[in-house]
Amino acid sequence: MNFPPLKEQMSKLTRGVQEIVPEPEFAKKIQKSIDTGVPLRIKLGVDPTAPDIHLGHTVVMRKLRQFQDMGHQVILIVGDYTAMIGDPSGRNKMRPRISHEVVMENAKEYQEQFFKIVKKEQTEIRYNGDWLGKMSFDKIAELMSSITVAQMLEREDFKNRYSSQKPISMHEFLYPLMQGYDSIAIKSDIELGGTDQKFNVLCGRELQEREKMEPQTGLFMPILLGTDGEQKMSKSLGNYVGINEAADTMYHKIYNITDALVGSWFELLTDIPKENYEALIKENILNAKKELASDIVKQYHGSSAAEAAVEKEKAIHSGDILPSDTPTVKLEAGNYGILDLLVAAGAFASKGEARRMIQNNGVKINGSAVADQNMNISVGSGEIVVQAGKRKFYKVATN
C-alpha cells in the first residue's frame, strides 16, 4: 500500500495533539508502515454507557478519521464488558453499574453516530467481552500482579477519593488492566484517547511489553471545554453540542460560545488551516464564530442546512421566528408578576437576575420589550412567548 510521506502524515496527525508518549516512537511507527506497506492499527476503546455523541467526543474521532485518510486501520473496541464496571478516570465517586443489555443497545446507536465521522470500511469493530468474558481466574490474578496498589493510588482520581475517604471498590482497580489487555488482544500500534485516559493507555503499553509485544504509542487529545468555556463538555452539565441536534440549534450554540474558545474549537473540530482561522479571529471575532459554526454544521448536516441555519439565526435575532429547540413550560393559570413569571419559566435563577435583565432592556414578552419590572402577566388566555437575552426563548402555556 502507498502511504503519504512521513512529513505529510506527521503534519496532519499531530494537529491539536496535546501529548504523544513516547514521542520518538510515533514517527518511527509511521515510517515503518511506509517502508513495509502495512497500515498501523489504531485503537480507540469506548464504553457506551450513553448513546449520544457530542462535539467533545468527536475530537478523538476526527483524529481517527485523519489516520484513515493517511491509509491506516482503525479498531473500535466496544467495551461491552468494561462498561459494566465503568471507567473511574476523572471520577470522584464510583460509577453506577449498568446491564449488558443496556450497554449493547447504547452501542448500536453510538455506532450509527460514530460512522458519521469515521469511515466504516476502514474500521474493525471488536467487543472486549469476546476475550475478557473468557478469561480464567488464573489469568486475572496474573494481570493484577502486573501493577501495585501504590501505582493505582498515584492516579489523581483514586488519590483524591482515598484522601477524602470516599470508597474505592476493588473492581475499579481492574478497569485499567482490562482496558490494557484490549491492546494485547487486538495488537494495537497506536491508542488514542483524551488526556484523562493516559493511565489506562500506558497500562496497555506496559502489558504489551510484558507479553514481549512491540508496545503501543499513546496519542492524547485535549479535553474540549463546553459552551460555557469553563468545564469539560458534558450533557449532564448542559454545555454540550450534540451531533444529532437540529442544524439551527447546533449553529446557534456554536455561534454563541465564549470568545476564548474559538481558537481551540477551530483547531480540534475543523480542518481549516491555523493561519486562516487565526487571521479570522484577529480581524473579527463574530465573523470567525460564524465561519466556525457554519463549518461544523456543514460536517454533520451538509452545506444547504448550514446556509439555512445562518438565515434562521438572523430571523430569530430579528424576532421573526422561534428556535426549533424552544421549550414549552406549563404553569397554573392566573396572574403573575413579571419577575415571578420569568423565574417560573426557567429564564432566570432568581428575581434579582430577572430584574437586572429588564433594566438592561433584555426581556421581551410576545415580541415587546418589558420596561416595567412590576407589571403583571395573565397566564391562561393563550401561549406566551418569553425572550430573555438574544436567544433564550420559552413558550409558556397552562397545565
Contacts in CASP RR format, 6 or more apart in sequence:
PFRMAT RR
TARGET T0000
AUTHOR 0000-0000-0000
METHOD contacts of the structure
MODEL  1
MNFPPLKEQMSKLTRGVQEIVPEPEFAKKIQKSIDTGVPLRIKLGVDPTA
PDIHLGHTVVMRKLRQFQDMGHQVILIVGDYTAMIGDPSGRNKMRPRISH
EVVMENAKEYQEQFFKIVKKEQTEIRYNGDWLGKMSFDKIAELMSSITVA
QMLEREDFKNRYSSQKPISMHEFLYPLMQGYDSIAIKSDIELGGTDQKFN
VLCGRELQEREKMEPQTGLFMPILLGTDGEQKMSKSLGNYVGINEAADTM
YHKIYNITDALVGSWFELLTDIPKENYEALIKENILNAKKELASDIVKQY
HGSSAAEAAVEKEKAIHSGDILPSDTPTVKLEAGNYGILDLLVAAGAFAS
KGEARRMIQNNGVKINGSAVADQNMNISVGSGEIVVQAGKRKFYKVATN
1 37 0 8 1.000
1 38 0 8 1.000
1 39 0 8 1.000
1 71 0 8 1.000
2 37 0 8 1.000
3 9 0 8 1.000
3 30 0 8 1.000
3 33 0 8 1.000
3 34 0 8 1.000
3 37 0 8 1.000
3 39 0 8 1.000
3 70 0 8 1.000
3 71 0 8 1.000
4 70 0 8 1.000
5 34 0 8 1.000
6 27 0 8 1.000
6 30 0 8 1.000
6 31 0 8 1.000
6 34 0 8 1.000
8 70 0 8 1.000
9 30 0 8 1.000
9 70 0 8 1.000
10 26 0 8 1.000
10 27 0 8 1.000
10 30 0 8 1.000
12 66 0 8 1.000
12 69 0 8 1.000
12 70 0 8 1.000
13 30 0 8 1.000
13 63 0 8 1.000
13 66 0 8 1.000
13 67 0 8 1.000
13 70 0 8 1.000
13 219 0 8 1.000
14 20 0 8 1.000
15 66 0 8 1.000
15 267 0 8 1.000
16 221 0 8 1.000
16 222 0 8 1.000
16 267 0 8 1.000
16 268 0 8 1.000
17 63 0 8 1.000
17 219 0 8 1.000
17 220 0 8 1.000
17 221 0 8 1.000
18 194 0 8 1.000
18 195 0 8 1.000
18 220 0 8 1.000
18 221 0 8 1.000
18 222 0 8 1.000
19 195 0 8 1.000
19 198 0 8 1.000
19 219 0 8 1.000
19 220 0 8 1.000
20 26 0 8 1.000
20 217 0 8 1.000
20 218 0 8 1.000
20 219 0 8 1.000
20 220 0 8 1.000
21 198 0 8 1.000
21 201 0 8 1.000
21 202 0 8 1.000
21 205 0 8 1.000
21 217 0 8 1.000
21 218 0 8 1.000
21 220 0 8 1.000
22 217 0 8 1.000
25 217 0 8 1.000
26 190 0 8 1.000
26 217 0 8 1.000
26 219 0 8 1.000
29 40 0 8 1.000
29 189 0 8 1.000
29 190 0 8 1.000
29 217 0 8 1.000
30 40 0 8 1.000
32 38 0 8 1.000
33 39 0 8 1.000
33 40 0 8 1.000
33 72 0 8 1.000
39 71 0 8 1.000
39 72 0 8 1.000
39 73 0 8 1.000
40 67 0 8 1.000
40 72 0 8 1.000
40 73 0 8 1.000
40 189 0 8 1.000
40 190 0 8 1.000
41 72 0 8 1.000
41 73 0 8 1.000
41 75 0 8 1.000
41 186 0 8 1.000
41 187 0 8 1.000
41 188 0 8 1.000
41 189 0 8 1.000
41 190 0 8 1.000
42 64 0 8 1.000
42 67 0 8 1.000
42 72 0 8 1.000
42 73 0 8 1.000
42 74 0 8 1.000
42 75 0 8 1.000
42 188 0 8 1.000
42 189 0 8 1.000
42 190 0 8 1.000
42 191 0 8 1.000
42 192 0 8 1.000
43 75 0 8 1.000
43 77 0 8 1.000
43 182 0 8 1.000
43 183 0 8 1.000
43 186 0 8 1.000
43 188 0 8 1.000
43 189 0 8 1.000
43 190 0 8 1.000
43 191 0 8 1.000
43 192 0 8 1.000
43 216 0 8 1.000
44 60 0 8 1.000
44 61 0 8 1.000
44 64 0 8 1.000
44 74 0 8 1.000
44 75 0 8 1.000
44 76 0 8 1.000
44 77 0 8 1.000
44 191 0 8 1.000
44 192 0 8 1.000
44 193 0 8 1.000
45 76 0 8 1.000
45 77 0 8 1.000
45 78 0 8 1.000
45 79 0 8 1.000
45 179 0 8 1.000
45 182 0 8 1.000
46 76 0 8 1.000
46 77 0 8 1.000
46 78 0 8 1.000
46 79 0 8 1.000
46 110 0 8 1.000
47 79 0 8 1.000
47 82 0 8 1.000
47 83 0 8 1.000
47 86 0 8 1.000
47 87 0 8 1.000
47 103 0 8 1.000
48 78 0 8 1.000
48 79 0 8 1.000
48 83 0 8 1.000
48 103 0 8 1.000
48 106 0 8 1.000
48 107 0 8 1.000
48 109 0 8 1.000
48 110 0 8 1.000
49 83 0 8 1.000
49 86 0 8 1.000
49 95 0 8 1.000
49 98 0 8 1.000
49 103 0 8 1.000
49 106 0 8 1.000
50 106 0 8 1.000
50 235 0 8 1.000
51 105 0 8 1.000
51 106 0 8 1.000
51 108 0 8 1.000
51 109 0 8 1.000
51 110 0 8 1.000
51 113 0 8 1.000
52 109 0 8 1.000
52 113 0 8 1.000
52 235 0 8 1.000
52 242 0 8 1.000
52 244 0 8 1.000
53 61 0 8 1.000
53 110 0 8 1.000
53 113 0 8 1.000
53 114 0 8 1.000
53 242 0 8 1.000
53 243 0 8 1.000
53 244 0 8 1.000
54 233 0 8 1.000
54 235 0 8 1.000
54 240 0 8 1.000
54 241 0 8 1.000
54 242 0 8 1.000
54 243 0 8 1.000
55 224 0 8 1.000
55 233 0 8 1.000
55 240 0 8 1.000
55 241 0 8 1.000
55 242 0 8 1.000
55 243 0 8 1.000
55 269 0 8 1.000
55 296 0 8 1.000
56 223 0 8 1.000
56 224 0 8 1.000
56 226 0 8 1.000
56 233 0 8 1.000
56 240 0 8 1.000
58 117 0 8 1.000
58 243 0 8 1.000
58 269 0 8 1.000
59 194 0 8 1.000
59 221 0 8 1.000
59 222 0 8 1.000
59 224 0 8 1.000
59 268 0 8 1.000
59 269 0 8 1.000
60 192 0 8 1.000
60 193 0 8 1.000
60 194 0 8 1.000
60 221 0 8 1.000
61 114 0 8 1.000
61 117 0 8 1.000
61 118 0 8 1.000
62 117 0 8 1.000
62 268 0 8 1.000
62 269 0 8 1.000
63 192 0 8 1.000
63 219 0 8 1.000
63 221 0 8 1.000
64 74 0 8 1.000
64 117 0 8 1.000
64 118 0 8 1.000
64 192 0 8 1.000
65 117 0 8 1.000
65 118 0 8 1.000
65 119 0 8 1.000
67 74 0 8 1.000
67 190 0 8 1.000
68 74 0 8 1.000
68 118 0 8 1.000
68 119 0 8 1.000
68 122 0 8 1.000
68 123 0 8 1.000
71 122 0 8 1.000
72 122 0 8 1.000
73 122 0 8 1.000
73 123 0 8 1.000
73 124 0 8 1.000
74 118 0 8 1.000
74 119 0 8 1.000
74 122 0 8 1.000
74 123 0 8 1.000
74 124 0 8 1.000
75 123 0 8 1.000
75 124 0 8 1.000
75 126 0 8 1.000
75 186 0 8 1.000
75 188 0 8 1.000
76 111 0 8 1.000
76 114 0 8 1.000
76 118 0 8 1.000
76 123 0 8 1.000
76 124 0 8 1.000
76 125 0 8 1.000
76 126 0 8 1.000
77 126 0 8 1.000
77 127 0 8 1.000
77 128 0 8 1.000
77 182 0 8 1.000
77 186 0 8 1.000
78 107 0 8 1.000
78 110 0 8 1.000
78 111 0 8 1.000
78 125 0 8 1.000
78 126 0 8 1.000
78 127 0 8 1.000
78 128 0 8 1.000
79 103 0 8 1.000
79 107 0 8 1.000
79 127 0 8 1.000
79 128 0 8 1.000
79 129 0 8 1.000
80 100 0 8 1.000
80 103 0 8 1.000
80 104 0 8 1.000
80 107 0 8 1.000
80 127 0 8 1.000
80 128 0 8 1.000
80 129 0 8 1.000
81 127 0 8 1.000
81 128 0 8 1.000
81 129 0 8 1.000
81 132 0 8 1.000
81 133 0 8 1.000
81 178 0 8 1.000
82 128 0 8 1.000
82 132 0 8 1.000
82 175 0 8 1.000
82 178 0 8 1.000
82 179 0 8 1.000
82 182 0 8 1.000
83 98 0 8 1.000
83 103 0 8 1.000
84 97 0 8 1.000
84 98 0 8 1.000
84 99 0 8 1.000
84 100 0 8 1.000
84 103 0 8 1.000
85 95 0 8 1.000
85 97 0 8 1.000
85 171 0 8 1.000
85 172 0 8 1.000
85 174 0 8 1.000
85 175 0 8 1.000
85 178 0 8 1.000
86 95 0 8 1.000
86 97 0 8 1.000
86 172 0 8 1.000
86 175 0 8 1.000
87 95 0 8 1.000
87 175 0 8 1.000
87 179 0 8 1.000
87 200 0 8 1.000
88 94 0 8 1.000
88 95 0 8 1.000
88 155 0 8 1.000
88 157 0 8 1.000
88 158 0 8 1.000
88 168 0 8 1.000
88 172 0 8 1.000
88 175 0 8 1.000
89 157 0 8 1.000
89 196 0 8 1.000
89 197 0 8 1.000
89 199 0 8 1.000
89 200 0 8 1.000
90 156 0 8 1.000
90 157 0 8 1.000
90 196 0 8 1.000
91 157 0 8 1.000
92 157 0 8 1.000
92 160 0 8 1.000
92 161 0 8 1.000
92 164 0 8 1.000
92 166 0 8 1.000
93 161 0 8 1.000
93 166 0 8 1.000
94 167 0 8 1.000
94 168 0 8 1.000
94 169 0 8 1.000
94 172 0 8 1.000
111 125 0 8 1.000
113 243 0 8 1.000
113 244 0 8 1.000
115 123 0 8 1.000
116 243 0 8 1.000
116 300 0 8 1.000
117 243 0 8 1.000
124 186 0 8 1.000
126 185 0 8 1.000
126 186 0 8 1.000
128 178 0 8 1.000
128 182 0 8 1.000
128 185 0 8 1.000
130 185 0 8 1.000
131 181 0 8 1.000
131 182 0 8 1.000
131 185 0 8 1.000
132 178 0 8 1.000
132 181 0 8 1.000
135 181 0 8 1.000
140 174 0 8 1.000
143 174 0 8 1.000
143 177 0 8 1.000
143 178 0 8 1.000
143 181 0 8 1.000
143 207 0 8 1.000
144 173 0 8 1.000
144 174 0 8 1.000
144 177 0 8 1.000
146 177 0 8 1.000
146 206 0 8 1.000
146 207 0 8 1.000
146 210 0 8 1.000
147 176 0 8 1.000
147 177 0 8 1.000
147 203 0 8 1.000
147 206 0 8 1.000
149 173 0 8 1.000
152 158 0 8 1.000
152 173 0 8 1.000
152 176 0 8 1.000
153 159 0 8 1.000
153 162 0 8 1.000
155 199 0 8 1.000
158 168 0 8 1.000
158 172 0 8 1.000
161 167 0 8 1.000
161 168 0 8 1.000
162 168 0 8 1.000
175 200 0 8 1.000
176 199 0 8 1.000
176 200 0 8 1.000
176 203 0 8 1.000
176 204 0 8 1.000
177 203 0 8 1.000
177 207 0 8 1.000
179 200 0 8 1.000
179 203 0 8 1.000
179 204 0 8 1.000
180 200 0 8 1.000
180 201 0 8 1.000
180 203 0 8 1.000
180 204 0 8 1.000
180 207 0 8 1.000
181 204 0 8 1.000
181 207 0 8 1.000
182 188 0 8 1.000
182 204 0 8 1.000
183 191 0 8 1.000
183 204 0 8 1.000
183 205 0 8 1.000
183 207 0 8 1.000
183 208 0 8 1.000
183 216 0 8 1.000
184 204 0 8 1.000
184 207 0 8 1.000
184 208 0 8 1.000
184 211 0 8 1.000
184 213 0 8 1.000
187 213 0 8 1.000
188 204 0 8 1.000
188 208 0 8 1.000
188 216 0 8 1.000
189 214 0 8 1.000
189 216 0 8 1.000
189 217 0 8 1.000
190 216 0 8 1.000
190 217 0 8 1.000
190 218 0 8 1.000
190 219 0 8 1.000
191 201 0 8 1.000
191 204 0 8 1.000
191 205 0 8 1.000
191 216 0 8 1.000
191 217 0 8 1.000
191 218 0 8 1.000
191 219 0 8 1.000
192 218 0 8 1.000
192 219 0 8 1.000
192 220 0 8 1.000
192 221 0 8 1.000
193 201 0 8 1.000
193 218 0 8 1.000
193 219 0 8 1.000
193 220 0 8 1.000
193 221 0 8 1.000
194 220 0 8 1.000
194 221 0 8 1.000
194 222 0 8 1.000
194 223 0 8 1.000
195 220 0 8 1.000
195 221 0 8 1.000
195 222 0 8 1.000
195 223 0 8 1.000
196 223 0 8 1.000
197 220 0 8 1.000
198 220 0 8 1.000
201 216 0 8 1.000
201 218 0 8 1.000
201 220 0 8 1.000
202 218 0 8 1.000
204 215 0 8 1.000
204 216 0 8 1.000
205 215 0 8 1.000
205 216 0 8 1.000
205 217 0 8 1.000
205 218 0 8 1.000
206 215 0 8 1.000
208 214 0 8 1.000
208 215 0 8 1.000
208 216 0 8 1.000
209 215 0 8 1.000
221 268 0 8 1.000
222 264 0 8 1.000
222 268 0 8 1.000
223 232 0 8 1.000
224 232 0 8 1.000
224 233 0 8 1.000
224 264 0 8 1.000
224 265 0 8 1.000
224 268 0 8 1.000
224 269 0 8 1.000
225 231 0 8 1.000
225 232 0 8 1.000
225 233 0 8 1.000
225 261 0 8 1.000
225 264 0 8 1.000
226 232 0 8 1.000
226 233 0 8 1.000
226 234 0 8 1.000
226 237 0 8 1.000
226 239 0 8 1.000
226 240 0 8 1.000
226 257 0 8 1.000
226 261 0 8 1.000
227 233 0 8 1.000
227 238 0 8 1.000
227 239 0 8 1.000
227 240 0 8 1.000
227 241 0 8 1.000
227 253 0 8 1.000
227 254 0 8 1.000
227 256 0 8 1.000
227 257 0 8 1.000
227 258 0 8 1.000
227 261 0 8 1.000
228 237 0 8 1.000
228 239 0 8 1.000
228 258 0 8 1.000
229 239 0 8 1.000
229 257 0 8 1.000
229 258 0 8 1.000
229 260 0 8 1.000
229 261 0 8 1.000
230 239 0 8 1.000
231 237 0 8 1.000
231 239 0 8 1.000
233 239 0 8 1.000
233 240 0 8 1.000
233 241 0 8 1.000
234 240 0 8 1.000
241 250 0 8 1.000
241 253 0 8 1.000
241 254 0 8 1.000
241 296 0 8 1.000
242 250 0 8 1.000
243 250 0 8 1.000
243 300 0 8 1.000
244 300 0 8 1.000
245 253 0 8 1.000
245 325 0 8 1.000
246 324 0 8 1.000
246 325 0 8 1.000
247 297 0 8 1.000
247 300 0 8 1.000
247 301 0 8 1.000
247 305 0 8 1.000
247 306 0 8 1.000
247 308 0 8 1.000
247 309 0 8 1.000
248 308 0 8 1.000
248 309 0 8 1.000
248 312 0 8 1.000
248 313 0 8 1.000
248 316 0 8 1.000
248 323 0 8 1.000
248 324 0 8 1.000
249 323 0 8 1.000
249 324 0 8 1.000
249 325 0 8 1.000
250 293 0 8 1.000
250 296 0 8 1.000
250 297 0 8 1.000
250 300 0 8 1.000
250 301 0 8 1.000
250 309 0 8 1.000
251 293 0 8 1.000
251 294 0 8 1.000
251 297 0 8 1.000
251 306 0 8 1.000
251 309 0 8 1.000
251 310 0 8 1.000
251 312 0 8 1.000
251 313 0 8 1.000
252 293 0 8 1.000
252 309 0 8 1.000
252 313 0 8 1.000
252 316 0 8 1.000
252 323 0 8 1.000
252 391 0 8 1.000
254 265 0 8 1.000
254 289 0 8 1.000
254 292 0 8 1.000
254 293 0 8 1.000
254 296 0 8 1.000
254 297 0 8 1.000
255 289 0 8 1.000
255 290 0 8 1.000
255 292 0 8 1.000
255 293 0 8 1.000
255 313 0 8 1.000
256 289 0 8 1.000
256 390 0 8 1.000
256 391 0 8 1.000
257 265 0 8 1.000
257 289 0 8 1.000
259 285 0 8 1.000
262 277 0 8 1.000
262 281 0 8 1.000
262 285 0 8 1.000
262 288 0 8 1.000
262 289 0 8 1.000
262 292 0 8 1.000
263 277 0 8 1.000
263 278 0 8 1.000
263 281 0 8 1.000
265 292 0 8 1.000
265 296 0 8 1.000
266 272 0 8 1.000
266 274 0 8 1.000
266 277 0 8 1.000
266 281 0 8 1.000
266 288 0 8 1.000
266 292 0 8 1.000
267 274 0 8 1.000
267 277 0 8 1.000
269 292 0 8 1.000
269 296 0 8 1.000
270 277 0 8 1.000
270 292 0 8 1.000
270 295 0 8 1.000
270 296 0 8 1.000
272 291 0 8 1.000
272 295 0 8 1.000
277 288 0 8 1.000
277 291 0 8 1.000
277 292 0 8 1.000
280 287 0 8 1.000
280 288 0 8 1.000
280 291 0 8 1.000
281 288 0 8 1.000
290 310 0 8 1.000
293 309 0 8 1.000
294 306 0 8 1.000
294 307 0 8 1.000
294 309 0 8 1.000
294 310 0 8 1.000
295 306 0 8 1.000
297 305 0 8 1.000
297 306 0 8 1.000
297 309 0 8 1.000
298 305 0 8 1.000
298 306 0 8 1.000
301 309 0 8 1.000
312 321 0 8 1.000
312 323 0 8 1.000
315 321 0 8 1.000
316 322 0 8 1.000
316 323 0 8 1.000
316 391 0 8 1.000
317 390 0 8 1.000
317 391 0 8 1.000
319 367 0 8 1.000
319 387 0 8 1.000
322 385 0 8 1.000
322 393 0 8 1.000
322 395 0 8 1.000
323 391 0 8 1.000
323 393 0 8 1.000
326 393 0 8 1.000
326 394 0 8 1.000
326 395 0 8 1.000
327 394 0 8 1.000
327 395 0 8 1.000
328 394 0 8 1.000
328 395 0 8 1.000
328 396 0 8 1.000
328 397 0 8 1.000
329 344 0 8 1.000
329 345 0 8 1.000
329 346 0 8 1.000
329 394 0 8 1.000
329 395 0 8 1.000
329 396 0 8 1.000
329 397 0 8 1.000
330 397 0 8 1.000
330 398 0 8 1.000
330 399 0 8 1.000
331 341 0 8 1.000
331 344 0 8 1.000
331 345 0 8 1.000
331 379 0 8 1.000
331 396 0 8 1.000
331 397 0 8 1.000
331 398 0 8 1.000
331 399 0 8 1.000
332 379 0 8 1.000
332 398 0 8 1.000
332 399 0 8 1.000
333 379 0 8 1.000
333 380 0 8 1.000
333 398 0 8 1.000
333 399 0 8 1.000
334 378 0 8 1.000
334 379 0 8 1.000
334 380 0 8 1.000
335 376 0 8 1.000
335 377 0 8 1.000
335 378 0 8 1.000
335 379 0 8 1.000
336 344 0 8 1.000
336 376 0 8 1.000
336 377 0 8 1.000
336 378 0 8 1.000
336 379 0 8 1.000
337 374 0 8 1.000
337 375 0 8 1.000
337 376 0 8 1.000
337 377 0 8 1.000
338 354 0 8 1.000
338 358 0 8 1.000
338 363 0 8 1.000
338 365 0 8 1.000
338 370 0 8 1.000
338 372 0 8 1.000
338 373 0 8 1.000
338 374 0 8 1.000
338 375 0 8 1.000
338 376 0 8 1.000
338 377 0 8 1.000
339 351 0 8 1.000
339 352 0 8 1.000
339 354 0 8 1.000
339 355 0 8 1.000
339 373 0 8 1.000
340 351 0 8 1.000
341 377 0 8 1.000
341 379 0 8 1.000
341 386 0 8 1.000
341 396 0 8 1.000
342 348 0 8 1.000
342 351 0 8 1.000
342 354 0 8 1.000
342 357 0 8 1.000
342 363 0 8 1.000
342 386 0 8 1.000
342 388 0 8 1.000
343 349 0 8 1.000
343 350 0 8 1.000
343 351 0 8 1.000
343 354 0 8 1.000
345 386 0 8 1.000
345 394 0 8 1.000
345 396 0 8 1.000
346 394 0 8 1.000
347 354 0 8 1.000
347 363 0 8 1.000
347 386 0 8 1.000
347 388 0 8 1.000
347 392 0 8 1.000
347 394 0 8 1.000
348 354 0 8 1.000
348 357 0 8 1.000
348 388 0 8 1.000
354 363 0 8 1.000
354 373 0 8 1.000
354 388 0 8 1.000
355 373 0 8 1.000
357 363 0 8 1.000
357 388 0 8 1.000
357 389 0 8 1.000
358 370 0 8 1.000
358 371 0 8 1.000
358 373 0 8 1.000
359 373 0 8 1.000
361 369 0 8 1.000
361 371 0 8 1.000
362 369 0 8 1.000
362 370 0 8 1.000
362 387 0 8 1.000
362 388 0 8 1.000
362 389 0 8 1.000
363 369 0 8 1.000
363 370 0 8 1.000
363 386 0 8 1.000
363 387 0 8 1.000
363 388 0 8 1.000
363 389 0 8 1.000
364 370 0 8 1.000
364 385 0 8 1.000
364 386 0 8 1.000
364 387 0 8 1.000
365 377 0 8 1.000
365 384 0 8 1.000
365 385 0 8 1.000
365 386 0 8 1.000
365 387 0 8 1.000
366 384 0 8 1.000
366 385 0 8 1.000
367 385 0 8 1.000
367 387 0 8 1.000
377 384 0 8 1.000
379 396 0 8 1.000
379 398 0 8 1.000
380 397 0 8 1.000
380 398 0 8 1.000
382 397 0 8 1.000
382 398 0 8 1.000
383 395 0 8 1.000
383 396 0 8 1.000
383 397 0 8 1.000
384 395 0 8 1.000
384 396 0 8 1.000
384 397 0 8 1.000
385 393 0 8 1.000
385 394 0 8 1.000
385 395 0 8 1.000
385 396 0 8 1.000
386 393 0 8 1.000
386 394 0 8 1.000
386 395 0 8 1.000
386 396 0 8 1.000
387 393 0 8 1.000
388 394 0 8 1.000
END
